[in-house]
Amino acid sequence: MPFSKTSNNLPPKPQKIPHRTEQLGRIRVDDYHWMKDENWQVVVKDPSRLDPKIRNHLVAENSYTQSIMADFKDLQSELFEEMKGRIDPVDQQVPMADGPYAYFHRYRDGDQHGYYARTPIDGARNATGEDELLLDADKLAGPNSGYFDLGDVAHSPDHQQLAYAVDQSGSEYYEIFVGLIGKEPQSSGIKQSTGRMVWAADSKTLFWVEHDDNHRPSKVYAKDLSDETASAALIYEEFDPGYFVSIGKSETGDFIFINTHNHTTSEIWVINAHTPLSDPECFARRKDGLEYSLTEHGDYFYILTNSEGATDFQIQKAPKHAPYVLKWAPWLKHVPGELILGLESYENFLVRLIRKNALPRIIITDMRDGSETDIDFDEEAFSLGLSGSLEFQTPWLRFVYASPTTPSQTFDLNMETGERVLRKTQHIPSGHDPSKYATERLHIKARDGEEIPVTVIYKSDIRKDGSAPLMLYGYGSYGLTESARFRSTILSLVDRGFIFAVAHIRGGMAKGYQWYLDGKLEKKTNTFNDFVDVGRALAEMNYTKQGKIVGMGGSAGGLLVGAALNQDPNLFGGIIGAVPFVDVLNTMSDDTLPLTPPEWPEWGNPLKDEEAYDRIAGYSPYDNISDQDYPPVLITGGLTDPRVTYWEPAKWAAKLRDHQTGDAPILLKINMEAGHQGESGRYDSLKEVALEYAFAFAAVAS
């Protein structure tokens, strides 16, 4: 059924107020600059403070989208119930052992957020008593609370206290609550935290990170919670707006790490967790382009780093008694094309996750004799991830495996004996038969000769004659890589004849760190070209045909589909841009926005660099809209989103309509009570997916 085109479904016509900006000798004019509330920092915290003129426009946009999608309301409901039916109503996380207890998260039937609990165990990891409720998140959220998101839920090392963080607006400002387990937690009065926290070894001192007034995580505080007279101590403050601060701790719990970083440079400060209010020491001063992270084992810190030109990273080491040496000793040399993604430490083992030929592997090193064991699988495309541990003195490694056709499986592997135990297989209550689906890993040649990995899933009996609609998904920024994982939601597309394809384009790290470098800064257009070239090739290979492809991406993936749309609108039958980063030039020129200074290494700084200005101006989706016959476009955003601010999608929708020469609708839906992550809760979030999929069917399915 095509979109309704009755005279009653007229889009909003926002006022044009030209806003002139002169920058580096260049001039740009923005008719919709007024959609950015002058007090946006206040609005992020309190959406009720939004300028009424802007609010009225966003409400009108939502009403228009609702009217256009009215004919597909039943389909949305059908899709929602179908996707909901694939979620186990009583799903439970595999309990994770920590000393005398195993901790877990569980859902009751009907729960949106579930609850956190623990069960006592003996040394053999066997349950010895009843489950103990720690935090009932559904009760905490309440039945009509609106947005609700939990940050960290962290128990103290002595298992006596619980701390958790709550965001009730989507703004990513979290309030921290702390209390003795079994008693009602109390607000700490901390309301600007990032939602992340770490307990010191004394089980009394809590560390957390707070945002500054521009929503940048910049300050680390600690407080002795056992002393009612104590005030929070400022442990570290970052003054460079281009660096964000985060915290963590070592595997033994003996050290707390303060990590300050941008996308390409890191610096770590170390605190002895047994003397938590002592001054932090810098492990290695920041050096532009140097990245490193620390893993503790035995007498050494093991350093995962790109130092000495190790593009795909190497592992070095430094003694814990004198770690702050300028020269680190080699431990595992750099192997080009074999990207080390992460490192975990256990009493007798170091475990690393790597990616080679666009597929992951886990390699276990026995630190007693240097022998190695690989964990690998033989499907054509799959995902593999380490789950971490709450214990250091354990032989058990937990990892998760999945593929586009295989639901997630959680394994425990005994690294001493090789015993592998399947602890959980993702349950699909409505049923799932992997044999009804096929997965392929394609390698498609881009216009410059590079081969782009593409993961494709479809029903086994589908005909590759060009008749099938196809959803092409991509991201392609910050080095983030879309894994070949199981997505239960896309089965609602695939079961109805869609082919679902993920393009592992440059800007991610599917083929190593160089793959990321080849899709950023002066090479950023490779990302967009790869996506378009993959779409064209899939049509030429008769997986689909031009005009039956729905391009989909979120956040920086919205930039991707926006740029691809401007480059080749005829390729697509529809575009879905979720919280899309599309007003790149204006955003990267506003250094008061939370993410702008930290992201200059990714995009360039158009405030100071003429080449960066011209380059961004050449691909920014908002700045490159032209008079074209655009396909249907669905754009979503969140009013309290601090990452991609609401006015980016709002402006993009308005300007696309200005230049639309055809009659396909440009739809905007702004969630007035949520931020970057959209609706909260495991069921409510599916309503947004149902809208997106219903739009896709309306755009290209016939």
DRENVEX-903037 format. One line per 2 residues: number of its first residue (from 1); for each residue z, y, x of C-alpha. Coordinates in nm, 2 decimals. Layout:
<recs>
NUM) Z Y X ~ ...
</recs>
This chain:
<recs>
1) 0.00 0.00 0.00 ~ -0.10 0.33 0.16
3) 0.12 0.64 0.16 ~ 0.15 0.83 -0.17
5) -0.05 1.16 -0.17 ~ 0.05 1.32 -0.49
7) 0.07 1.70 -0.52 ~ 0.45 1.67 -0.56
9) 0.49 1.54 -0.20 ~ 0.43 1.86 -0.01
11) 0.59 1.89 0.33 ~ 0.82 2.18 0.42
13) 0.65 2.48 0.57 ~ 0.91 2.63 0.81
15) 0.88 2.99 0.91 ~ 0.71 3.07 1.23
17) 0.90 3.31 1.46 ~ 0.72 3.34 1.79
19) 0.96 3.32 2.09 ~ 0.81 3.43 2.42
21) 0.93 3.29 2.75 ~ 0.81 3.41 3.09
23) 0.89 3.17 3.37 ~ 0.76 3.15 3.72
25) 0.48 3.39 3.62 ~ 0.38 3.17 3.33
27) 0.41 3.25 2.96 ~ 0.47 3.02 2.67
29) 0.53 3.10 2.30 ~ 0.73 2.87 2.08
31) 0.71 2.93 1.70 ~ 1.00 2.71 1.62
33) 1.25 2.81 1.89 ~ 1.48 2.93 1.60
35) 1.55 2.57 1.50 ~ 1.79 2.55 1.80
37) 2.13 2.68 1.67 ~ 2.26 2.94 1.91
39) 2.60 2.77 1.89 ~ 2.48 2.42 1.94
41) 2.78 2.32 2.15 ~ 3.00 2.40 1.85
43) 2.77 2.21 1.61 ~ 2.78 1.90 1.82
45) 3.16 1.88 1.77 ~ 3.15 2.02 1.41
47) 2.82 1.97 1.22 ~ 2.95 2.18 0.93
49) 2.90 2.49 1.16 ~ 2.52 2.45 1.16
51) 2.33 2.76 1.07 ~ 2.26 2.74 0.69
53) 1.89 2.82 0.74 ~ 1.85 2.54 0.98
55) 2.05 2.30 0.76 ~ 1.83 2.38 0.46
57) 1.52 2.31 0.66 ~ 1.65 1.97 0.78
59) 1.76 1.88 0.43 ~ 1.41 1.96 0.30
61) 1.25 1.75 0.57 ~ 1.48 1.45 0.48
63) 1.38 1.50 0.11 ~ 1.01 1.50 0.19
65) 1.04 1.18 0.40 ~ 1.24 1.02 0.12
67) 0.97 1.11 -0.13 ~ 0.68 0.98 0.08
69) 0.87 0.66 0.15 ~ 0.97 0.62 -0.22
71) 0.70 0.36 -0.29 ~ 0.84 0.15 -0.01
73) 1.20 0.16 -0.12 ~ 1.19 -0.20 -0.24
75) 1.03 -0.31 0.09 ~ 1.31 -0.13 0.29
77) 1.57 -0.31 0.08 ~ 1.39 -0.65 0.14
79) 1.37 -0.59 0.51 ~ 1.73 -0.48 0.53
81) 1.86 -0.79 0.35 ~ 1.63 -1.01 0.56
83) 1.76 -0.87 0.89 ~ 2.12 -0.87 0.77
85) 2.07 -1.24 0.69 ~ 2.00 -1.31 1.05
87) 2.34 -1.17 1.15 ~ 2.63 -1.42 1.16
89) 2.88 -1.27 0.91 ~ 3.17 -1.42 1.11
91) 3.03 -1.38 1.46 ~ 3.26 -1.40 1.75
93) 3.24 -1.31 2.12 ~ 3.32 -1.60 2.36
95) 3.68 -1.54 2.46 ~ 3.72 -1.42 2.82
97) 4.01 -1.55 3.02 ~ 4.26 -1.31 3.18
99) 4.58 -1.46 3.31 ~ 4.78 -1.60 3.02
101) 4.54 -1.49 2.75 ~ 4.18 -1.50 2.65
103) 4.05 -1.18 2.49 ~ 3.77 -1.16 2.23
105) 3.60 -0.95 1.96 ~ 3.53 -1.11 1.62
107) 3.38 -1.01 1.29 ~ 3.51 -1.12 0.94
109) 3.26 -1.16 0.66 ~ 3.15 -0.81 0.56
111) 3.29 -0.63 0.87 ~ 3.09 -0.35 1.02
113) 3.30 -0.31 1.34 ~ 3.52 -0.62 1.35
115) 3.85 -0.66 1.53 ~ 3.99 -0.73 1.88
117) 4.23 -1.01 1.95 ~ 4.36 -1.25 2.21
119) 4.48 -1.60 2.22 ~ 4.73 -1.76 2.47
121) 4.59 -2.01 2.71 ~ 4.71 -2.25 2.98
123) 4.58 -2.29 3.33 ~ 4.31 -2.52 3.20
125) 4.18 -2.24 2.98 ~ 4.29 -2.42 2.66
127) 4.42 -2.23 2.36 ~ 4.80 -2.28 2.32
129) 4.88 -2.07 2.02 ~ 4.77 -1.85 1.73
131) 4.53 -1.55 1.78 ~ 4.71 -1.22 1.81
133) 4.55 -0.92 1.65 ~ 4.52 -0.62 1.89
135) 4.30 -0.37 1.71 ~ 4.14 -0.38 1.36
137) 3.84 -0.16 1.41 ~ 3.72 -0.20 1.05
139) 4.06 -0.09 0.92 ~ 4.06 0.19 1.16
141) 3.72 0.31 1.05 ~ 3.81 0.29 0.68
143) 3.56 0.23 0.40 ~ 3.42 0.58 0.37
145) 3.48 0.72 0.72 ~ 3.12 0.81 0.80
147) 3.03 0.77 1.16 ~ 3.26 0.56 1.37
149) 3.22 0.43 1.72 ~ 3.47 0.27 1.97
151) 3.45 0.34 2.34 ~ 3.65 0.12 2.57
153) 3.92 -0.11 2.43 ~ 4.13 -0.18 2.74
155) 4.45 -0.38 2.78 ~ 4.69 -0.31 3.07
157) 4.71 -0.56 3.36 ~ 5.06 -0.67 3.24
159) 4.91 -0.74 2.90 ~ 5.17 -0.51 2.73
161) 4.97 -0.20 2.64 ~ 4.64 -0.13 2.47
163) 4.42 0.18 2.51 ~ 4.11 0.26 2.30
165) 3.88 0.55 2.24 ~ 3.71 0.66 1.91
167) 3.42 0.89 1.83 ~ 3.40 0.99 1.47
169) 3.10 1.23 1.47 ~ 2.84 1.07 1.70
171) 2.89 1.36 1.95 ~ 3.02 1.12 2.22
173) 3.34 1.31 2.24 ~ 3.61 1.04 2.23
175) 3.97 1.06 2.14 ~ 4.20 0.82 2.33
177) 4.48 0.63 2.16 ~ 4.75 0.43 2.35
179) 5.04 0.21 2.25 ~ 5.24 -0.11 2.31
181) 5.06 -0.41 2.19 ~ 5.20 -0.50 1.85
183) 5.29 -0.15 1.76 ~ 5.09 0.14 1.61
185) 4.90 0.32 1.89 ~ 4.94 0.70 1.91
187) 4.69 0.97 1.99 ~ 4.71 1.07 2.35
189) 4.59 1.42 2.27 ~ 4.29 1.36 2.48
191) 3.98 1.45 2.27 ~ 3.70 1.53 2.51
193) 3.68 1.19 2.70 ~ 3.37 1.00 2.76
195) 3.53 0.69 2.60 ~ 3.57 0.51 2.93
197) 3.92 0.44 3.09 ~ 4.08 0.23 3.36
199) 4.44 0.11 3.40 ~ 4.60 0.13 3.74
201) 4.77 -0.18 3.89 ~ 5.11 -0.05 3.77
203) 5.02 -0.09 3.40 ~ 5.16 0.25 3.34
205) 4.89 0.49 3.48 ~ 4.57 0.54 3.28
207) 4.26 0.71 3.43 ~ 3.99 0.87 3.21
209) 3.69 1.10 3.24 ~ 3.65 1.42 3.04
211) 3.34 1.63 2.95 ~ 3.32 2.00 3.04
213) 3.21 2.26 2.79 ~ 2.85 2.17 2.84
215) 2.92 1.81 2.75 ~ 2.89 1.69 3.11
217) 3.14 1.42 3.24 ~ 3.29 1.61 3.53
219) 3.67 1.56 3.56 ~ 3.88 1.25 3.62
221) 4.24 1.26 3.50 ~ 4.53 1.02 3.54
223) 4.87 1.01 3.37 ~ 5.18 0.80 3.40
225) 5.23 0.70 3.04 ~ 5.58 0.57 3.09
227) 5.70 0.92 3.17 ~ 5.71 1.14 2.86
229) 5.76 1.45 3.07 ~ 5.46 1.38 3.29
231) 5.14 1.58 3.24 ~ 4.79 1.47 3.32
233) 4.69 1.50 3.68 ~ 4.34 1.62 3.77
235) 4.23 1.36 4.03 ~ 3.87 1.47 4.08
237) 3.64 1.74 3.96 ~ 3.27 1.76 4.01
239) 3.13 2.11 4.04 ~ 2.76 2.03 4.08
241) 2.62 2.03 3.73 ~ 2.35 1.79 3.85
243) 2.60 1.51 3.89 ~ 2.79 1.31 3.63
245) 3.12 1.13 3.69 ~ 3.22 0.78 3.58
247) 3.51 0.54 3.67 ~ 3.56 0.17 3.74
249) 3.77 -0.06 3.94 ~ 3.72 -0.35 4.19
251) 3.72 -0.71 4.10 ~ 4.08 -0.77 4.22
253) 4.20 -0.45 4.05 ~ 4.32 -0.32 4.38
255) 4.09 -0.02 4.39 ~ 3.98 0.24 4.14
257) 3.63 0.38 4.20 ~ 3.52 0.73 4.10
259) 3.14 0.74 4.10 ~ 2.96 1.07 4.09
261) 2.59 1.04 4.07 ~ 2.25 1.16 3.94
263) 1.95 0.94 3.89 ~ 1.88 0.89 4.26
265) 2.19 0.98 4.46 ~ 2.55 0.85 4.44
267) 2.89 0.92 4.60 ~ 3.20 0.70 4.55
269) 3.56 0.81 4.59 ~ 3.82 0.53 4.63
271) 4.18 0.52 4.52 ~ 4.44 0.25 4.59
273) 4.52 0.12 4.24 ~ 4.88 0.05 4.35
275) 4.94 0.42 4.44 ~ 4.73 0.57 4.16
277) 4.83 0.93 4.20 ~ 4.73 0.94 4.57
279) 4.44 1.15 4.68 ~ 4.10 0.97 4.65
281) 3.90 0.91 4.97 ~ 3.52 0.95 4.99
283) 3.35 0.62 5.09 ~ 3.02 0.78 5.19
285) 2.92 1.14 5.13 ~ 2.62 1.20 4.91
287) 2.29 1.22 5.07 ~ 1.98 1.30 4.87
289) 1.81 0.97 4.77 ~ 2.09 0.74 4.89
291) 2.23 0.51 4.63 ~ 2.51 0.27 4.67
293) 2.78 0.07 4.48 ~ 3.08 -0.12 4.60
295) 3.20 -0.48 4.54 ~ 3.52 -0.60 4.69
297) 3.56 -0.94 4.86 ~ 3.80 -1.07 5.12
299) 3.85 -0.82 5.40 ~ 3.53 -0.62 5.31
301) 3.36 -0.40 5.07 ~ 3.01 -0.52 5.01
303) 2.77 -0.24 4.96 ~ 2.46 -0.27 4.74
305) 2.24 0.02 4.87 ~ 1.89 0.15 4.93
307) 1.98 0.28 5.28 ~ 1.75 0.25 5.57
309) 1.44 0.25 5.35 ~ 1.55 -0.06 5.14
311) 1.34 0.03 4.84 ~ 1.45 -0.28 4.65
313) 1.80 -0.26 4.79 ~ 1.99 -0.46 5.05
315) 2.36 -0.56 5.08 ~ 2.57 -0.44 5.37
317) 2.94 -0.45 5.44 ~ 3.23 -0.25 5.57
319) 3.59 -0.35 5.65 ~ 3.85 -0.25 5.38
321) 4.10 -0.13 5.64 ~ 3.84 0.11 5.78
323) 3.57 0.14 5.52 ~ 3.46 0.50 5.58
325) 3.25 0.42 5.88 ~ 2.91 0.58 5.92
327) 2.74 0.25 6.02 ~ 2.76 -0.04 5.78
329) 2.70 -0.39 5.90 ~ 2.41 -0.59 5.75
331) 2.48 -0.88 5.52 ~ 2.16 -0.95 5.32
333) 1.84 -0.79 5.43 ~ 1.59 -0.61 5.21
335) 1.31 -0.82 5.07 ~ 1.03 -0.60 4.92
337) 0.95 -0.70 4.57 ~ 1.29 -0.87 4.52
339) 1.50 -0.61 4.35 ~ 1.87 -0.67 4.36
341) 2.00 -0.55 4.02 ~ 2.37 -0.62 4.05
343) 2.65 -0.79 4.24 ~ 2.97 -0.96 4.13
345) 3.26 -1.10 4.33 ~ 3.49 -1.40 4.29
347) 3.75 -1.55 4.51 ~ 3.50 -1.78 4.69
349) 3.17 -1.65 4.58 ~ 2.94 -1.35 4.57
351) 2.68 -1.35 4.28 ~ 2.37 -1.13 4.27
353) 2.12 -1.08 3.99 ~ 1.77 -1.01 4.11
355) 1.43 -0.95 3.96 ~ 1.11 -1.09 4.11
357) 0.77 -1.10 3.96 ~ 0.91 -0.93 3.66
359) 1.15 -1.22 3.59 ~ 1.53 -1.23 3.66
361) 1.72 -1.49 3.87 ~ 2.09 -1.54 3.95
363) 2.18 -1.64 4.31 ~ 2.53 -1.76 4.40
365) 2.65 -1.74 4.76 ~ 2.95 -1.96 4.86
367) 3.13 -1.72 5.10 ~ 3.30 -2.01 5.28
369) 2.98 -2.17 5.42 ~ 2.70 -1.93 5.32
371) 2.52 -2.19 5.10 ~ 2.33 -2.06 4.80
373) 2.25 -2.18 4.45 ~ 1.99 -2.04 4.21
375) 2.00 -2.01 3.84 ~ 1.65 -2.00 3.69
377) 1.46 -2.09 3.38 ~ 1.10 -2.20 3.32
379) 1.00 -2.02 3.01 ~ 0.70 -1.78 3.05
381) 0.92 -1.48 2.97 ~ 1.30 -1.46 2.94
383) 1.61 -1.25 3.00 ~ 1.91 -1.34 3.21
385) 2.22 -1.14 3.26 ~ 2.57 -1.16 3.42
387) 2.86 -1.11 3.18 ~ 3.13 -1.02 3.42
389) 3.48 -1.15 3.43 ~ 3.84 -1.03 3.38
391) 3.95 -1.28 3.65 ~ 3.89 -1.28 4.03
393) 4.05 -1.61 4.12 ~ 3.82 -1.83 3.92
395) 3.53 -2.07 3.99 ~ 3.37 -1.99 3.65
397) 3.07 -1.77 3.62 ~ 2.95 -1.65 3.28
399) 2.59 -1.56 3.21 ~ 2.36 -1.51 2.91
401) 2.01 -1.64 2.86 ~ 1.75 -1.56 2.59
403) 1.38 -1.53 2.54 ~ 1.17 -1.37 2.27
405) 1.17 -1.70 2.08 ~ 1.51 -1.84 2.19
407) 1.83 -1.68 2.05 ~ 2.09 -1.57 2.30
409) 2.29 -1.85 2.48 ~ 2.62 -1.79 2.66
411) 2.69 -2.03 2.95 ~ 2.99 -2.09 3.18
413) 2.90 -2.23 3.51 ~ 3.16 -2.39 3.75
415) 3.04 -2.26 4.08 ~ 3.25 -2.53 4.26
417) 3.11 -2.83 4.08 ~ 2.79 -2.71 3.93
419) 2.91 -2.80 3.58 ~ 2.73 -2.59 3.32
421) 2.89 -2.55 2.97 ~ 2.70 -2.39 2.68
423) 2.97 -2.18 2.51 ~ 2.77 -2.02 2.24
425) 2.43 -2.00 2.09 ~ 2.35 -1.70 1.87
427) 2.36 -1.83 1.51 ~ 2.09 -1.72 1.28
429) 2.23 -1.79 0.93 ~ 1.90 -1.76 0.75
431) 1.75 -2.01 1.00 ~ 1.52 -1.99 1.30
433) 1.26 -2.24 1.42 ~ 1.14 -2.14 1.77
435) 0.84 -2.37 1.74 ~ 0.69 -2.14 1.48
437) 0.65 -1.86 1.74 ~ 0.46 -1.82 2.06
439) 0.54 -1.60 2.36 ~ 0.30 -1.49 2.63
441) 0.34 -1.29 2.95 ~ 0.02 -1.11 3.00
443) -0.09 -0.90 3.30 ~ -0.31 -0.62 3.20
445) -0.51 -0.41 3.45 ~ -0.45 -0.03 3.42
447) -0.71 0.23 3.49 ~ -0.60 0.26 3.85
449) -0.61 -0.12 3.91 ~ -0.23 -0.19 3.88
451) -0.14 -0.49 3.67 ~ 0.10 -0.42 3.39
453) 0.33 -0.70 3.27 ~ 0.32 -0.73 2.89
455) 0.55 -0.96 2.68 ~ 0.39 -1.07 2.35
457) 0.54 -1.26 2.06 ~ 0.36 -1.38 1.74
459) 0.36 -1.66 1.49 ~ 0.21 -1.97 1.64
461) -0.07 -1.99 1.37 ~ -0.19 -1.64 1.40
463) -0.56 -1.58 1.46 ~ -0.66 -1.36 1.76
465) -0.96 -1.21 1.59 ~ -0.85 -0.85 1.59
467) -0.72 -0.85 1.23 ~ -0.35 -0.86 1.31
469) -0.15 -0.53 1.31 ~ 0.05 -0.49 1.64
471) 0.36 -0.30 1.73 ~ 0.35 -0.18 2.09
473) 0.69 -0.09 2.23 ~ 0.77 0.08 2.56
475) 1.02 0.30 2.74 ~ 0.92 0.37 3.11
477) 1.18 0.61 3.25 ~ 1.49 0.62 3.47
479) 1.41 0.27 3.60 ~ 1.53 0.11 3.28
481) 1.35 -0.21 3.21 ~ 1.30 -0.38 2.87
483) 1.40 -0.74 2.92 ~ 1.22 -1.03 2.75
485) 1.51 -1.09 2.52 ~ 1.55 -1.22 2.17
487) 1.53 -0.95 1.90 ~ 1.61 -1.10 1.56
489) 1.50 -0.78 1.38 ~ 1.13 -0.81 1.49
491) 1.10 -1.14 1.32 ~ 1.06 -0.94 1.00
493) 0.75 -0.79 1.15 ~ 0.62 -1.11 1.31
495) 0.67 -1.33 1.00 ~ 0.45 -1.08 0.81
497) 0.17 -1.11 1.05 ~ 0.25 -0.85 1.31
499) 0.22 -0.91 1.68 ~ 0.50 -0.75 1.88
501) 0.42 -0.65 2.23 ~ 0.65 -0.49 2.50
503) 0.47 -0.30 2.78 ~ 0.67 -0.31 3.10
505) 0.51 0.01 3.23 ~ 0.57 0.21 3.54
507) 0.88 0.42 3.53 ~ 1.09 0.11 3.46
509) 1.17 -0.15 3.73 ~ 1.00 -0.46 3.60
511) 0.82 -0.51 3.93 ~ 1.08 -0.36 4.16
513) 1.21 -0.01 4.25 ~ 0.87 0.10 4.36
515) 0.75 0.04 4.00 ~ 1.01 0.31 3.90
517) 0.90 0.55 4.18 ~ 0.54 0.51 4.07
519) 0.63 0.64 3.72 ~ 0.83 0.96 3.79
521) 0.79 1.31 3.91 ~ 0.43 1.37 4.03
523) 0.34 1.01 3.92 ~ 0.48 1.04 3.57
525) 0.15 1.03 3.40 ~ 0.11 0.67 3.52
527) 0.37 0.58 3.25 ~ 0.16 0.72 2.97
529) -0.17 0.59 3.10 ~ -0.02 0.24 3.14
531) 0.09 0.24 2.77 ~ -0.25 0.36 2.64
533) -0.43 0.11 2.87 ~ -0.22 -0.18 2.75
535) -0.30 -0.08 2.38 ~ -0.67 -0.06 2.45
537) -0.67 -0.39 2.64 ~ -0.49 -0.57 2.36
539) -0.75 -0.45 2.12 ~ -1.03 -0.56 2.35
541) -0.87 -0.90 2.38 ~ -0.86 -0.93 2.00
543) -0.49 -0.94 1.96 ~ -0.55 -0.64 1.73
545) -0.79 -0.35 1.71 ~ -0.78 0.02 1.76
547) -0.62 0.19 1.46 ~ -0.39 -0.11 1.38
549) -0.14 -0.04 1.66 ~ 0.20 0.12 1.58
551) 0.34 0.28 1.90 ~ 0.71 0.28 1.91
553) 0.97 0.43 2.15 ~ 1.30 0.59 2.15
555) 1.46 0.88 2.35 ~ 1.25 0.89 2.67
557) 1.04 0.62 2.50 ~ 0.97 0.90 2.24
559) 0.82 1.10 2.52 ~ 0.61 0.80 2.60
561) 0.46 0.76 2.25 ~ 0.43 1.13 2.20
563) 0.22 1.17 2.52 ~ 0.02 0.86 2.43
565) -0.05 1.00 2.09 ~ -0.19 1.33 2.23
567) -0.40 1.13 2.48 ~ -0.56 0.89 2.23
569) -0.46 0.94 1.86 ~ -0.74 0.71 1.75
571) -0.58 0.41 1.93 ~ -0.28 0.42 1.69
573) -0.25 0.35 1.32 ~ 0.10 0.49 1.34
575) 0.37 0.63 1.57 ~ 0.75 0.59 1.55
577) 0.95 0.83 1.77 ~ 1.32 0.76 1.75
579) 1.54 1.04 1.88 ~ 1.24 1.15 2.09
581) 1.26 1.35 2.41 ~ 0.94 1.55 2.34
583) 1.02 1.91 2.42 ~ 1.03 1.84 2.79
585) 0.94 2.18 2.93 ~ 1.19 2.38 2.72
587) 1.47 2.12 2.77 ~ 1.42 2.09 3.15
589) 1.42 2.48 3.16 ~ 1.76 2.51 2.98
591) 2.03 2.44 3.24 ~ 2.31 2.47 2.98
593) 2.20 2.15 2.81 ~ 2.41 1.84 2.91
595) 2.15 1.63 3.07 ~ 1.92 1.89 3.22
597) 2.05 1.94 3.58 ~ 2.12 1.57 3.64
599) 1.76 1.49 3.53 ~ 1.57 1.73 3.75
601) 1.54 1.44 4.01 ~ 1.36 1.25 3.74
603) 1.12 1.51 3.60 ~ 1.13 1.81 3.85
605) 1.29 2.15 3.81 ~ 1.05 2.39 3.62
607) 1.30 2.68 3.67 ~ 1.23 2.69 4.05
609) 0.93 2.47 4.12 ~ 0.58 2.59 4.01
611) 0.43 2.24 4.06 ~ 0.70 2.08 3.85
613) 0.64 2.34 3.58 ~ 0.27 2.28 3.57
615) 0.31 1.91 3.58 ~ 0.55 1.89 3.29
617) 0.35 2.14 3.09 ~ 0.05 1.91 3.14
619) 0.21 1.61 2.96 ~ 0.50 1.74 2.75
621) 0.42 1.61 2.40 ~ 0.53 1.93 2.22
623) 0.33 2.15 2.45 ~ 0.01 1.94 2.43
625) -0.03 1.91 2.05 ~ -0.39 2.01 1.96
627) -0.61 2.01 1.65 ~ -0.66 1.64 1.60
629) -0.67 1.38 1.32 ~ -0.33 1.23 1.39
631) -0.22 0.90 1.24 ~ 0.10 0.88 1.04
633) 0.41 0.97 1.24 ~ 0.78 0.89 1.17
635) 1.03 1.10 1.37 ~ 1.40 1.04 1.36
637) 1.70 1.23 1.51 ~ 2.07 1.29 1.49
639) 2.24 1.62 1.42 ~ 2.53 1.56 1.67
641) 2.31 1.40 1.94 ~ 2.40 1.56 2.28
643) 2.13 1.37 2.46 ~ 1.82 1.45 2.27
645) 1.92 1.75 2.06 ~ 1.82 1.76 1.69
647) 1.58 2.05 1.73 ~ 1.34 1.85 1.96
649) 1.23 1.61 1.68 ~ 1.25 1.89 1.42
651) 1.02 2.12 1.62 ~ 0.78 1.83 1.71
653) 0.73 1.74 1.34 ~ 0.66 2.10 1.24
655) 0.41 2.16 1.52 ~ 0.23 1.83 1.46
657) 0.18 1.93 1.10 ~ 0.04 2.27 1.21
659) -0.24 2.09 1.40 ~ -0.30 1.79 1.18
661) -0.67 1.79 1.08 ~ -0.63 1.47 0.87
663) -0.42 1.39 0.57 ~ -0.17 1.13 0.73
665) 0.19 1.23 0.68 ~ 0.42 1.35 0.95
667) 0.77 1.25 0.85 ~ 1.11 1.36 0.99
669) 1.44 1.21 0.92 ~ 1.75 1.37 1.07
671) 2.08 1.18 1.03 ~ 2.32 1.46 0.94
673) 2.63 1.25 1.03 ~ 2.53 1.08 1.36
675) 2.41 1.13 1.71 ~ 2.18 0.95 1.96
677) 2.28 0.60 1.86 ~ 2.20 0.66 1.49
679) 2.41 0.49 1.22 ~ 2.72 0.31 1.34
681) 2.82 -0.04 1.23 ~ 2.62 -0.36 1.27
683) 2.48 -0.34 0.91 ~ 2.43 0.03 0.86
685) 2.22 0.05 1.17 ~ 1.98 -0.19 1.01
687) 1.89 0.06 0.74 ~ 1.72 0.28 1.00
689) 1.53 -0.02 1.14 ~ 1.42 -0.11 0.78
691) 1.29 0.24 0.74 ~ 1.09 0.22 1.06
693) 0.94 -0.12 0.98 ~ 0.85 -0.02 0.63
695) 0.68 0.28 0.77 ~ 0.49 0.05 1.01
697) 0.37 -0.17 0.72 ~ 0.26 0.14 0.53
699) 0.07 0.27 0.83 ~ -0.13 -0.03 0.94
701) -0.07 -0.34 0.73 ~ -0.33 -0.42 0.47
</recs>
